[in-house]
Amino acid sequence: MSLELAWGRLRRAFLRRFRPGYVARVAQLRQGHCPDCPHDIIDPRDLKYYRNVCGYWFRPEDDRFAWRGRLGLARYGLTELLCFSLLFAAAASLVGASALLHPLLLLLLVPVLGLWGFVVSFFRDPERTAPADPTVLVSPADGTVTHVQEVADPDFPGGRALCVSIFLSVFNVHVNRVPRDGKVAKLHYYPGEFLDARAGECGVRNEQFWIDLLDERAGCLIRTKQIAGAIARRIVCWLRPDETVRAGERFGMIKFGSRTEVYVPVGAVAETLVKVGDAVKGGSTILLRMR
């Protein structure tokens, strides 16, 4: 994250020094208000970390970088992917130069290219189609179901909620998706530890981000938790409070292994359709049916 922020500062300094006309044009396209704004926003790229706390925004037709979302790779992971690719390219060049001393050293390219392929795979962002059935709740993440249970939670009617927990290994897609149509009611960030995402206490002790949706059809709260793991140290959520969202839409990602949970009122659940051990896909697998 520090690398990304440093790159952003360098890019903005370059634009202000060498492309003042571009900076002025984009300023006219910027929408919204952010009084005494502490965020340095020139173009849509600068909202990467601040969209859910900054009052500025850009219309989709004014986002000249929207094509990045059509690459099949997570737009909010492109900086890491570029940096890793440069490192692997340097390593591959070093191996190639070393092979001049002994041809067998070329075999070192196998693990280098394998690791690079893994990094590219981690940031993949496939298209998904959410079911048209308005009664269903879809998975907010790819991974394996680890818990389907009732839990105590004072924010839900009767102090009880049904929780479905999903473990995301480093081999899963890590882009998170909205589980139900609704309006963003609240966003909460909680700092914490970085226990293994499979540990029983990670849902309480680890760093996490909560997204509360008001499900207007069912008239209830739907809560999704992005929970960091031992390797994942970077939670991204770009939703805004009061924003209307649709099931299956991308809303964030957790980088390098993590856990995602979804909570619904027990009384709102008509049928649970997954069990522990099931593999699920974000935005398409149906977890349960609502009343």
N, C-alpha and C positions, 0 to 999 in steps of 0.2 A: 504493500500500500504506500509506503514511504517513497518507493521508486516511482509509482504512478503520480503521486502528488508533486514530486520534484519535476517530472516530465511535464506536467501541466503548467507549472510555473515557468519553465523554460519556453514552452510553446507560446504562452500568452505574452511573455516578454518579446519574443521574436515577432509576433503579430503586431504588437503595438509599435515596435521599432521599424519594421520593414513593410508592414501592410496596414497602415492606418486607415486607408480607404475601406478595406474589408471590415475592419473593426467598426467603423462608422456605419456602414451599410447594415451589418448584423444588429447593431444597437437599435436601428429603426424597426427591425423585425421582432425584437424581443417583446414579449407580452407580460402582463402582470405587474405587480408592485412588490418591492422588498425594501421598505424604509430602513435606512442606515444598514444596508445589506453588508454582512460580513463576508459574503461569498464573492469571489472574483469570477463573474460570469461574462464571457465574451460571446461564445456560441454554444449550441446544444451539447457539445462534448463536455463542457464545464459543469453541466448539471449531473454528471455521473454520480457524484457523492452527495449532492445537495438537493436533488429533486424533491424529496419529501420534507425538506425543512426550508426551502427557498421559495419566495413568492414569484420568481421569474419563470417563464416557460416559453416555448416556441411551438407554433402551429406545425403539424406534421408536414405540410407542404413547404415550410420554410426550413426544415431540417435537411440540409444538403448532405448530411452524413447518415441518413436513414438507410442507405444501401448496405451499411455494415450489418444491419439486422437481417439481411437476406443471404448471408454467406454460409449459413448452416453452422455457424460458430457463435457462441455466446458473445454478444456485443460488449458486455461488461467484463469480458476476460481477454479481450484482444491485446491489451497492453502486456499482460503476463505471457500470452502466447507469442507475441513478437519478441519479447526479451529472451524467453526460453529458446526460441528458434535461432536467435543470434548466437546464443551460447553453444547450442548444438552444432551450428554451422562452423563456429570457430573450432570446436572439438573435432569435427569431421575433417576440417582442413589440416589440423595438427596430425591426425591419424594418416591422412594422405601423404603429408610430407614425411612422416616417419616410415612409411612403406617404402620410401626410396632406399632406406637402409636395409630393410628386409621385407619381402612381399607378404609374409605371413601376418605382419602387423595390420594388414588390411582387414583381418578378421575382427579387429576392434571396432570397425564400422557397424557391425551387427548390433552390439548393445547400444551404441550411440544413436543409431537410427531407430532402434526399438523404443528407447526412452523418449525420443522426440515424437514418435508415433503415439505413444501413450499420452503425452501432454496434449497433442492435437485432439485425441479421442476424448480426453477429459472435458474439453471445452466445446464439444459438439452440442448443437442445439437443433434437434430435428423438429419438423413440423408435426403437430398433433391436432386431431379433430375431436373436440369434446362431444359427448352424446347429446342428442337434441332433446332427450327426455328431461323436463324441468324438475322432476321429482328426485333426481339422483344427485349424489355428491361424488365428485371425481377426486382421484388422488392428487395431492399437491406436489408430489415428487416421484421420481423413479427410485426403485430400491426394493427392499424386502420388508414385509410387515413383521414387526417384532412384538407388538402388543396390540390387543383389542380388548379394552377393559373399561369398566366404569371407574371413575376417580372422583375424589372430593374436590370441588372447586366452587367457592362462594359466588363467583360471577355468573353461575348458571342456576336456573330454577331448581329449587330443592337442594341446592348445594352439590349437585351431582352432574357429571358430564360423561359422555362416551368419548374415549380417547383412542385414536388409531395412530400408532407410532411406526415410522418407516425409517429404516437404516439405509443410508446411501454409502456404498463402498466407493473407493476411488475409481472403480470401473463403470459406475453409473453416470447417467446424465445428471448434472447438478443444477440445472435451471429449474426454478420452482414455478408452479402454476396455480392460478386461482381455482379453488375447489367448487365454488358456487357463484351464481350471479348475486350481486349485492352492492352495497355502498361501504366504502372504508370508513369505519366509525372511529377507530383509534389505532395508533401505532405506538408500541412500547419497545424500548431497548433496555436490556439488562446486562451489565457487565458480569463476568464470572470466570470460572475455571475452564480448563480444556481437557476434561476427562474423555476417555474413549467413548465414542457415540453409542456404543452398545452397552455401556455400563448403566445399571439401574438408576443411579443418582444423577446421571448427566442432565436429565430433564429439569432438575432442580438447581444444580450447582454450576452448570456450564453457561457461558455467554450465550445469549439468545435474543431473538427479535420476535415480538408478537404482532400479528396483524388481526385485528378484530373487524369482521364484516357483519353488517346488518343484512340478514337474509330477508328481503322485503316480502318474498312469496310465503315463506314459512313463519315470518315474523319473529325471528330468533337470532341469537348471536352465533356466529361461526368463527372460531379462533384457530389460526394457523400459527405454529411456532417453528421458526428456523433456529436450530440449535447447533452450535459449533461443536467440533469433536477434537480429538487429540492432534490431528493433522490440520483440520480446517481452522483457520484463524481469521477468516474474512467472510462476513455475512453482508450481502447486498440486498437491499429492498428499495425499489424506486417508486412505490405507491405514495400518493398524497392523501391526507385526510379529506373526507367527503367526496372522493373520486368514485365514480360508478365503474364497476368492473364486471367482466363476463367470465363464466366458467371456462377454464382452459387457457386464459390469457397468461402470458409470462409476467411475473411480478418481482423476480429477484433470483439469486443463486447463492449457494454456499460453496466455497472453494476448498476442494481436497478433503472429501470424506466428512460425513455429518449425519444429522438426524432431523427429520421433519415430522411434526405431529399436527393432527387436526382434532379439534374438540367441538362437539355439538351437544345440545341439551338431550338428555336421555329420552325425554318424552317426545322429542321431535323425530326420533328414529323409528321408521316402520320396519326396516329389514337390514341386517348387516350382511354384506355380500363377500367379505374377505375374512381370512383367518390367518393366524400366525404362520409364517413361512411362505406365504404367497408372494410372488414377484408382481410388482405393480409398475405402471407407467404414468408419469405425471400428465394430467390433462385428458387422459383417455380411459384409464381403468376406473370402474365404478366401485367405490368403497362401500356405499350404503344407499338406501333409498329413504327419502324423507316423507313424513306424513303430509 
